[in-house]
Amino acid sequence: MSVTADLAAFGAHDSALIQMVPLVDFPRDIEVKPGALVEFSVGTDDLAAGQVLEVNDGQVKVDFNHPMIGKNLRFEVQMLVVIERCG
């Protein structure tokens, strides 16, 4: 079974989820560079993951859209059991 990108399996790309984050908000022990995946605490218990797009003048452009948006998906499914309902 295939799901093409135009069917939006992970939703539509949202440009509002591309945000500028100050470089000082990143931990000092990680290398902030384009392509890096980062996580931020949101609220008390939630995490938001994003991908670094650019680093310029102390600002980091981060894309918080799901990384699979725009990708074609292919699933291999194996049916193990068929259960018939009675009644």
N, CA, C and O of each residue as an XYZ file, in Angstrom:
348
protein
N       0.846     -1.170      0.000
C       0.000      0.000      0.000
C       0.892      1.234      0.000
O       1.879      1.283      0.734
N       0.562      2.218     -0.803
C       1.343      3.444     -0.872
C       0.478      4.649     -0.546
O      -0.717      4.672     -0.843
N       1.085      5.633      0.059
C       0.439      6.914      0.317
C       1.355      7.968     -0.278
O       2.500      8.116      0.149
N       0.850      8.702     -1.265
C       1.688      9.713     -1.908
C       1.637     11.013     -1.116
O       0.702     11.257     -0.354
N       2.646     11.830     -1.308
C       2.772     13.078     -0.560
C       1.556     13.980     -0.732
O       1.203     14.722      0.186
N       0.903     13.926     -1.907
C      -0.254     14.799     -2.118
C      -1.449     14.414     -1.253
O      -2.393     15.194     -1.132
N      -1.426     13.223     -0.648
C      -2.505     12.819      0.265
C      -2.250     13.314      1.690
O      -3.095     13.136      2.567
N      -1.126     13.916      1.918
C      -0.789     14.567      3.189
C      -0.938     13.640      4.390
O      -1.706     13.923      5.309
N      -0.204     12.539      4.377
C      -0.270     11.583      5.483
C       0.105     12.216      6.813
O      -0.415     11.812      7.853
N       0.990     13.195      6.801
C       1.413     13.850      8.044
C       0.928     15.287      8.102
O       1.496     16.110      8.819
N      -0.114     15.588      7.353
C      -0.649     16.942      7.346
C       0.041     17.808      6.311
O       0.979     17.385      5.635
N      -0.445     19.018      6.208
C       0.108     19.966      5.242
C       1.226     20.767      5.887
O       1.222     21.011      7.093
N       2.177     21.168      5.066
C       3.269     22.010      5.545
C       2.693     23.336      6.028
O       1.874     23.944      5.339
N       3.115     23.786      7.207
C       2.610     25.019      7.804
C       3.773     25.984      7.986
O       4.640     25.760      8.831
N       3.797     27.051      7.204
C       4.908     28.002      7.281
C       4.987     28.689      8.641
O       6.044     29.203      9.005
N       3.887     28.708      9.403
C       3.912     29.291     10.753
C       4.761     28.458     11.711
O       5.153     28.941     12.773
N       5.045     27.210     11.339
C       5.866     26.341     12.185
C       7.358     26.481     11.896
O       8.171     25.755     12.468
N       7.716     27.401     11.022
C       9.120     27.750     10.815
C       9.354     29.017     11.626
O       8.780     30.068     11.341
N      10.204     28.901     12.637
C      10.373     30.004     13.585
C      11.834     30.349     13.798
O      12.722     29.511     13.643
N      12.057     31.598     14.155
C      13.388     32.064     14.522
C      13.545     31.894     16.032
O      12.688     32.315     16.808
N      14.645     31.274     16.433
C      14.925     31.022     17.839
C      16.308     31.604     18.145
O      17.257     31.350     17.404
N      16.434     32.379     19.222
C      17.765     32.909     19.556
C      18.760     31.781     19.813
O      18.440     30.791     20.470
N      19.961     31.946     19.287
C      21.003     30.936     19.466
C      21.289     30.683     20.943
O      21.660     29.568     21.310
N      21.127     31.681     21.791
C      21.403     31.517     23.223
C      20.399     30.572     23.897
O      20.647     30.118     25.014
N      19.271     30.268     23.239
C      18.284     29.325     23.797
C      18.699     27.865     23.624
O      18.057     26.972     24.178
N      19.757     27.614     22.867
C      20.233     26.253     22.630
C      21.288     25.894     23.667
O      22.076     26.749     24.071
N      21.311     24.626     24.105
C      22.363     24.200     25.033
C      23.743     24.396     24.404
O      23.905     24.229     23.196
N      24.721     24.747     25.212
C      26.072     24.988     24.704
C      26.757     23.719     24.209
O      27.701     23.790     23.422
N      26.284     22.550     24.666
C      26.973     21.303     24.322
C      26.520     20.688     23.003
O      26.981     19.603     22.651
N      25.623     21.356     22.257
C      25.237     20.815     20.954
C      25.709     21.757     19.855
O      25.761     22.974     20.036
N      26.052     21.172     18.716
C      26.463     21.965     17.555
C      25.215     22.329     16.762
O      24.544     21.463     16.202
N      24.918     23.609     16.724
C      23.732     24.084     16.012
C      24.148     24.405     14.580
O      24.821     25.402     14.320
N      23.726     23.528     13.649
C      24.068     23.724     12.242
C      22.909     23.226     11.389
O      22.113     22.408     11.849
N      22.804     23.715     10.140
C      21.712     23.273      9.267
C      21.647     21.746      9.164
O      22.662     21.072      8.986
N      20.432     21.228      9.282
C      20.198     19.788      9.222
C      20.102     19.132     10.585
O      19.596     18.016     10.695
N      20.581     19.806     11.633
C      20.542     19.229     12.980
C      19.099     19.127     13.466
O      18.284     20.013     13.208
N      18.793     18.045     14.166
C      17.486     17.871     14.786
C      17.594     18.293     16.244
O      18.524     17.902     16.948
N      16.632     19.096     16.689
C      16.668     19.628     18.049
C      15.320     19.425     18.727
O      14.292     19.298     18.061
N      15.334     19.397     20.057
C      14.103     19.300     20.848
C      14.058     20.457     21.829
O      15.077     20.871     22.381
N      12.844     20.971     22.031
C      12.626     22.045     22.992
C      11.525     21.625     23.950
O      10.586     20.933     23.559
N      11.639     22.041     25.194
C      10.557     21.846     26.157
C       9.472     22.862     25.860
O       9.741     24.046     25.653
N       8.239     22.377     25.843
C       7.090     23.243     25.623
C       6.156     23.013     26.802
O       5.665     21.901     26.999
N       5.914     24.030     27.568
C       5.095     23.851     28.756
C       5.861     23.037     29.783
O       7.087     23.115     29.867
N       5.127     22.255     30.563
C       5.779     21.501     31.628
C       6.155     20.083     31.227
O       7.143     19.547     31.730
N       5.387     19.460     30.328
C       5.617     18.049     30.023
C       5.830     17.730     28.555
O       6.161     16.592     28.222
N       5.650     18.694     27.668
C       5.685     18.406     26.239
C       7.018     18.795     25.615
O       7.720     19.681     26.102
N       7.347     18.109     24.526
C       8.543     18.416     23.747
C       8.134     18.761     22.326
O       7.166     18.212     21.800
N       8.870     19.669     21.708
C       8.679     19.994     20.297
C       9.999     19.723     19.588
O      11.049     20.208     20.009
N       9.942     18.950     18.515
C      11.144     18.634     17.747
C      11.154     19.468     16.475
O      10.107     19.735     15.884
N      12.341     19.872     16.063
C      12.467     20.655     14.846
C      13.798     20.405     14.177
O      14.702     19.796     14.750
N      13.900     20.888     12.955
C      15.145     20.763     12.191
C      15.695     22.152     11.920
O      14.975     23.042     11.468
N      16.978     22.326     12.200
C      17.644     23.606     11.966
C      17.788     23.818     10.458
O      18.307     22.961      9.742
N      17.318     24.972      9.995
C      17.431     25.317      8.582
C      18.602     26.253      8.320
O      19.355     26.063      7.365
N      18.755     27.273      9.179
C      19.809     28.272      8.999
C      20.276     28.777     10.349
O      19.536     28.741     11.332
N      21.517     29.251     10.385
C      22.058     29.925     11.563
C      22.687     31.221     11.069
O      23.647     31.188     10.299
N      22.151     32.376     11.509
C      22.645     33.682     11.066
C      22.533     34.707     12.182
O      21.479     34.842     12.803
N      23.608     35.422     12.437
C      23.595     36.562     13.358
C      22.932     36.257     14.696
O      22.129     37.054     15.182
N      23.255     35.123     15.294
C      22.713     34.783     16.606
C      21.279     34.303     16.590
O      20.673     34.125     17.647
N      20.723     34.089     15.398
C      19.360     33.584     15.247
C      19.390     32.262     14.495
O      20.192     32.070     13.582
N      18.508     31.358     14.889
C      18.444     30.038     14.266
C      17.045     29.847     13.696
O      16.055     29.965     14.418
N      16.961     29.553     12.402
C      15.668     29.263     11.776
C      15.412     27.770     11.941
O      16.189     26.940     11.468
N      14.294     27.433     12.630
C      13.961     26.047     12.938
C      12.605     25.707     12.331
O      11.643     26.462     12.472
N      12.540     24.568     11.658
C      11.294     24.064     11.067
C      10.704     23.025     12.004
O      11.276     21.951     12.191
N       9.541     23.351     12.602
C       8.874     22.447     13.530
C       7.812     21.584     12.851
O       7.060     20.891     13.537
N       7.733     21.612     11.516
C       6.838     20.707     10.793
C       7.352     19.278     10.943
O       8.545     19.067     11.163
N       6.457     18.296     10.826
C       6.868     16.895     10.895
C       7.852     16.607      9.761
O       7.609     17.015      8.626
N       8.948     15.918     10.040
C       9.961     15.679      8.998
C       9.493     14.815      7.833
O      10.153     14.788      6.794
N       8.377     14.111      7.974
C       7.890     13.265      6.875
C       6.881     13.981      5.973
O       6.407     13.398      4.998
N       6.546     15.241      6.286
C       5.639     15.995      5.415
C       6.271     16.105      4.031
O       7.451     16.425      3.896
N       5.471     15.835      3.018
C       5.954     15.934      1.646
C       6.660     14.687      1.135
O       7.157     14.679      0.008
N       6.714     13.644      1.938
C       7.369     12.398      1.532
C       6.307     11.372      1.122
O       5.222     11.320      1.701
N       6.635     10.567      0.128
C       5.790      9.436     -0.225
C       6.050      8.313      0.773
O       7.194      8.092      1.172
N       5.010      7.612      1.174
C       5.137      6.523      2.135
C       4.740      5.217      1.475
O       3.843      5.178      0.632
N       5.408      4.168      1.861
C       5.054      2.836      1.357
C       4.974      1.898      2.552
O       5.912      1.804      3.343
N       3.854      1.211      2.675
C       3.640      0.278      3.768
C       3.568     -1.130      3.222
O       2.950     -1.363      2.184
N       4.185     -2.060      3.899
C       4.015     -3.467      3.594
C       3.190     -4.058      4.727
O       3.549     -3.940      5.899
N       2.079     -4.696      4.364
C       1.141     -5.212      5.345
C       0.994     -6.711      5.153
O       0.867     -7.196      4.029
N       1.012     -7.426      6.243
C       0.794     -8.870      6.205
C      -0.405     -9.183      7.087
O      -0.410     -8.861      8.275
N      -1.427     -9.817      6.499
C      -2.606    -10.193      7.254
C      -2.312    -11.506      7.973
O      -1.969    -12.507      7.344
N      -2.449    -11.490      9.268
C      -2.129    -12.672     10.061
C      -3.353    -13.513     10.376
O      -3.270    -14.741     10.408
N      -4.481    -12.870     10.607
C      -5.681    -13.590     11.023
C      -6.905    -12.866     10.490
O      -6.926    -11.637     10.417
N      -7.923    -13.627     10.119
C      -9.220    -13.079      9.776
C     -10.206    -13.578     10.812
O     -10.351    -14.786     11.002
N     -10.877    -12.676     11.475
C     -11.858    -13.028     12.507
C     -13.225    -12.692     11.975
O     -13.506    -11.541     11.641
N     -14.080    -13.695     11.894
C     -15.440    -13.485     11.424
C     -16.345    -13.241     12.604
O     -16.249    -13.915     13.630
N     -17.217    -12.283     12.453
C     -18.184    -11.984     13.510
C     -19.441    -12.808     13.286
O     -19.907    -12.954     12.156
N     -19.970    -13.330     14.342
C     -21.227    -14.067     14.267
C     -22.349    -13.163     14.758
O     -22.236    -12.503     15.791
N     -23.437    -13.152     13.988
C     -24.609    -12.413     14.453
C     -24.610    -11.078     13.952
O     -25.527    -10.310     14.245
